[in-house]
Amino acid sequence: MELKENRINVREKLRKKEVELVNVQAELACTESEVERLSNTVKREEDNVKYKQSYCDKLVERVEKLKAEISSTRGSKIEMMERLKKKHRVVDYFREQLRKKNLKVKSQIEQIATVEADLKYVQVAQRCEFGRIGRRNMNWRLNLDIPQNNTFWLPRDVLAVADHLIGMKFGMGTLDDMNHLKNKRIRYVADLLQDQLGLALVRLEKSVRGTISGAIRHKLIPTPHNLVTSTPLTTTYESFFGLHPLSQVLDRTNPLTQIVHG
């Protein structure tokens, strides 16, 4: 019986890890699409900057030609000087536009770097969420003042843990008892049901994708009634209530099934 419960617990943990992995992959795909969009924008801006630069070079060449004309011909100097001033103003204007474009490109590159850093943080944070009680215990143990609504693993936590471990290496501080009840966490039934709902939605997504691919392969038009069914939800919750160690299905024909988990 204990071996069966251990297998069931391992299966539930694997299912939870699969759900967390799917969530992280979805966020990763969204963030990668955002990074790709920003990269395309940066490339377009760089192309515009190159075009402006080439245009400025052409204007400079024309200005040089005008200077040569002024030195060779002494007539109409005033008119040529006015044209030269206008060209210089145009060159200055495009140079200013080029400078603004360069600043914009730099800011977009910094944005991309920030998005990549956020992506790495999301990948770590999604795996290291310890709830409000865990945040409270972490603040109490490491003397931190992080708000309790921030339930994810932060860089400040890493630094505080490193300092605490270094201090314990030199004999400062005491070890925690992992078997003490204050270091245990009791999960509510709502948390378990929420995990099962996430698992059911993942199965429903796979079912919808399979139905759509089959309809495209057979050149059929899928309908909402065929795409979305309640089978993944019902099977997931039935397996949860039927196989979980904390729940049992009562058999009316056998009253002894009420004391299976007693």
C-alpha positions as CSV (number, residue, x, y, z in Angstrom):
1,M,0.0,0.0,0.0
2,E,2.8,2.4,0.9
3,L,4.6,1.6,-2.4
4,K,1.4,2.4,-4.3
5,E,1.0,5.7,-2.5
6,N,4.6,6.6,-3.3
7,R,4.0,5.8,-7.0
8,I,0.9,8.0,-7.0
9,N,2.7,10.8,-5.3
10,V,5.6,10.6,-7.8
11,R,3.0,10.6,-10.7
12,E,1.3,13.7,-9.2
13,K,4.7,15.5,-8.8
14,L,5.6,14.6,-12.4
15,R,2.2,16.0,-13.6
16,K,2.8,19.2,-11.7
17,K,6.3,19.5,-13.2
18,E,4.9,19.0,-16.6
19,V,2.3,21.8,-16.0
20,E,5.0,24.2,-14.8
21,L,7.2,23.3,-17.7
22,V,4.3,24.0,-20.2
23,N,3.7,27.4,-18.5
24,V,7.3,28.3,-18.6
25,Q,7.5,27.3,-22.3
26,A,4.4,29.4,-23.1
27,E,6.0,32.4,-21.4
28,L,9.3,31.7,-23.1
29,A,7.5,31.6,-26.5
30,C,5.8,34.9,-25.8
31,T,9.0,36.5,-24.7
32,E,10.9,35.2,-27.6
33,S,8.3,36.5,-30.0
34,E,8.6,39.9,-28.3
35,V,12.4,39.8,-28.6
36,E,12.1,38.9,-32.3
37,R,9.7,41.7,-32.9
38,L,12.1,44.2,-31.2
39,S,15.0,42.8,-33.2
40,N,13.1,43.3,-36.4
41,T,12.3,46.9,-35.3
42,V,16.0,47.5,-34.6
43,K,17.0,46.1,-38.0
44,R,14.5,48.4,-39.7
45,E,15.8,51.4,-37.7
46,E,19.4,50.4,-38.6
47,D,18.4,50.3,-42.3
48,N,16.9,53.7,-42.0
49,V,20.0,55.0,-40.3
50,K,22.2,53.7,-43.1
51,Y,19.9,55.3,-45.6
52,K,20.1,58.6,-43.8
53,Q,23.9,58.3,-43.5
54,S,24.3,57.6,-47.2
55,Y,22.0,60.6,-48.0
56,C,24.1,62.8,-45.7
57,D,27.3,61.6,-47.5
58,K,25.7,62.5,-50.8
59,L,24.8,66.0,-49.5
60,V,28.3,66.5,-48.2
61,E,29.7,65.6,-51.6
62,R,27.3,68.1,-53.2
63,V,28.4,70.7,-50.8
64,E,32.0,70.0,-51.7
65,K,31.2,70.4,-55.3
66,L,29.5,73.7,-54.6
67,K,32.6,74.9,-52.8
68,A,34.7,73.9,-55.8
69,E,32.3,75.9,-58.1
70,I,32.5,78.9,-55.8
71,S,36.3,78.9,-55.9
72,S,36.4,78.5,-59.7
73,T,33.7,81.0,-60.5
74,R,33.7,84.4,-58.8
75,G,30.4,85.5,-60.1
76,S,27.2,85.2,-58.2
77,K,29.0,84.5,-54.9
78,I,26.1,85.7,-52.7
79,E,23.6,83.3,-54.4
80,M,26.1,80.4,-54.1
81,M,26.7,81.2,-50.4
82,E,23.0,81.1,-49.8
83,R,22.7,77.7,-51.5
84,L,25.6,76.5,-49.5
85,K,24.0,77.6,-46.2
86,K,20.8,75.9,-47.1
87,K,22.7,72.7,-47.9
88,H,24.5,73.0,-44.6
89,R,21.2,73.4,-42.8
90,V,19.9,70.3,-44.5
91,V,23.0,68.4,-43.5
92,D,22.7,69.5,-39.9
93,Y,19.1,68.6,-39.9
94,F,19.8,65.1,-41.2
95,R,22.7,64.7,-38.8
96,E,20.4,65.6,-35.9
97,Q,17.9,63.0,-37.2
98,L,20.7,60.5,-37.5
99,R,21.7,61.2,-33.9
100,K,18.1,60.7,-32.7
101,K,17.9,57.5,-34.6
102,N,21.1,56.3,-33.1
103,L,19.8,57.1,-29.6
104,K,16.5,55.2,-30.4
105,V,18.4,52.2,-31.7
106,K,20.5,52.2,-28.5
107,S,17.4,52.4,-26.3
108,Q,15.9,49.5,-28.2
109,I,19.0,47.4,-27.8
110,E,18.8,48.1,-24.1
111,Q,15.2,47.1,-24.2
112,I,16.1,43.8,-25.8
113,A,18.8,43.2,-23.2
114,T,16.2,43.9,-20.4
115,V,13.7,41.5,-22.0
116,E,16.4,38.8,-22.1
117,A,17.2,39.4,-18.5
118,D,13.5,39.3,-17.6
119,L,13.2,36.0,-19.5
120,K,16.0,34.5,-17.5
121,Y,14.5,35.8,-14.3
122,V,11.1,34.4,-15.2
123,Q,12.6,31.0,-15.9
124,V,14.2,31.0,-12.5
125,A,11.3,32.6,-10.6
126,Q,8.7,30.2,-12.0
127,R,10.6,27.3,-10.5
128,C,11.2,29.0,-7.1
129,E,7.9,30.2,-5.8
130,F,7.4,29.5,-2.1
131,G,4.2,31.4,-1.2
132,R,3.4,34.0,1.4
133,I,4.3,31.8,4.4
134,G,7.6,30.9,2.8
135,R,8.3,34.6,2.2
136,R,7.5,35.4,5.8
137,N,9.8,32.6,7.1
138,M,12.6,33.7,4.7
139,N,12.3,37.3,5.9
140,W,12.4,36.2,9.5
141,R,15.3,33.8,9.0
142,L,17.5,36.1,7.0
143,N,16.4,39.4,8.5
144,L,15.0,40.7,5.2
145,D,12.2,43.3,4.7
146,I,10.8,42.1,1.3
147,P,7.0,42.4,1.1
148,Q,5.1,39.2,1.7
149,N,3.1,39.5,-1.6
150,N,6.4,39.0,-3.5
151,T,6.5,35.2,-3.3
152,F,9.2,34.5,-5.9
153,W,12.9,33.9,-5.5
154,L,14.8,37.2,-5.7
155,P,18.5,38.1,-6.1
156,R,18.4,39.6,-2.6
157,D,17.4,36.2,-1.3
158,V,20.4,34.6,-3.0
159,L,22.8,37.1,-1.5
160,A,21.3,36.8,2.0
161,V,21.5,33.0,1.8
162,A,25.1,33.1,0.7
163,D,26.0,35.5,3.5
164,H,24.2,33.2,6.0
165,L,26.0,30.1,4.7
166,I,29.3,31.9,4.9
167,G,28.5,32.9,8.5
168,M,27.6,29.3,9.4
169,K,30.9,28.2,7.9
170,F,32.6,30.3,10.6
171,G,30.4,29.1,13.4
172,M,27.8,31.9,13.4
173,G,24.1,30.9,13.4
174,T,22.4,27.6,13.8
175,L,21.0,24.9,11.5
176,D,17.3,24.5,10.8
177,D,15.5,21.3,11.7
178,M,13.9,20.0,8.5
179,N,11.7,17.7,10.4
180,H,10.2,20.4,12.6
181,L,6.5,21.2,11.9
182,K,7.2,24.9,11.4
183,N,9.3,24.0,8.4
184,K,6.5,21.9,6.8
185,R,3.9,23.2,4.4
186,I,0.3,21.9,4.3
187,R,-1.3,22.4,0.9
188,Y,-5.0,23.3,0.7
189,V,-7.5,21.3,-1.3
190,A,-8.0,24.4,-3.5
191,D,-4.3,24.3,-4.4
192,L,-4.5,20.6,-5.4
193,L,-7.7,21.3,-7.4
194,Q,-6.0,24.2,-9.1
195,D,-3.1,22.0,-10.2
196,Q,-5.6,19.5,-11.5
197,L,-7.4,22.2,-13.4
198,G,-4.1,23.3,-15.0
199,L,-3.4,19.7,-16.0
200,A,-6.9,19.3,-17.5
201,L,-6.4,22.5,-19.5
202,V,-3.1,21.3,-20.9
203,R,-4.8,18.0,-21.9
204,L,-7.6,19.9,-23.5
205,E,-5.1,22.0,-25.4
206,K,-3.5,18.9,-26.7
207,S,-6.8,17.5,-27.7
208,V,-7.9,20.6,-29.5
209,R,-4.5,20.8,-31.4
210,G,-4.9,17.1,-32.4
211,T,-8.5,17.7,-33.6
212,I,-7.5,20.7,-35.7
213,S,-4.5,19.0,-37.3
214,G,-6.8,16.0,-38.1
215,A,-9.4,18.2,-39.6
216,I,-6.7,20.0,-41.7
217,R,-5.3,16.7,-42.8
218,H,-8.7,15.4,-43.9
219,K,-9.8,18.8,-45.3
220,L,-12.7,19.2,-42.9
221,I,-14.1,22.2,-41.2
222,P,-13.9,21.9,-37.3
223,T,-16.7,23.1,-35.2
224,P,-16.5,24.4,-31.6
225,H,-18.6,21.4,-30.5
226,N,-16.0,19.0,-31.9
227,L,-13.0,21.0,-30.7
228,V,-13.9,21.6,-27.0
229,T,-15.1,18.6,-25.0
230,S,-15.4,18.0,-21.3
231,T,-13.6,14.6,-21.5
232,P,-10.2,15.9,-20.3
233,L,-11.7,17.7,-17.4
234,T,-13.9,14.8,-16.2
235,T,-11.2,12.2,-16.6
236,T,-8.6,14.4,-14.8
237,Y,-10.9,15.1,-11.8
238,E,-12.2,11.5,-11.7
239,S,-8.6,10.1,-11.6
240,F,-7.7,12.7,-8.9
241,F,-10.7,11.9,-6.6
242,G,-10.3,8.2,-7.3
243,L,-6.6,7.7,-6.9
244,H,-5.4,10.5,-4.6
245,P,-4.3,9.2,-1.1
246,L,-6.5,11.8,0.6
247,S,-9.7,10.9,-1.2
248,Q,-11.7,7.7,-1.8
249,V,-14.8,6.6,-3.6
250,L,-17.4,5.0,-1.3
251,D,-18.8,1.7,-2.4
252,R,-22.5,1.3,-1.4
253,T,-22.3,-2.5,-1.7
254,N,-19.3,-2.7,0.7
255,P,-19.4,-0.5,3.9
256,L,-15.8,-1.5,4.7
257,T,-14.5,0.8,1.9
258,Q,-15.1,3.7,4.3
259,I,-12.2,2.7,6.4
260,V,-9.7,2.2,3.6
261,H,-7.8,5.4,4.5
262,G,-8.5,5.2,8.2
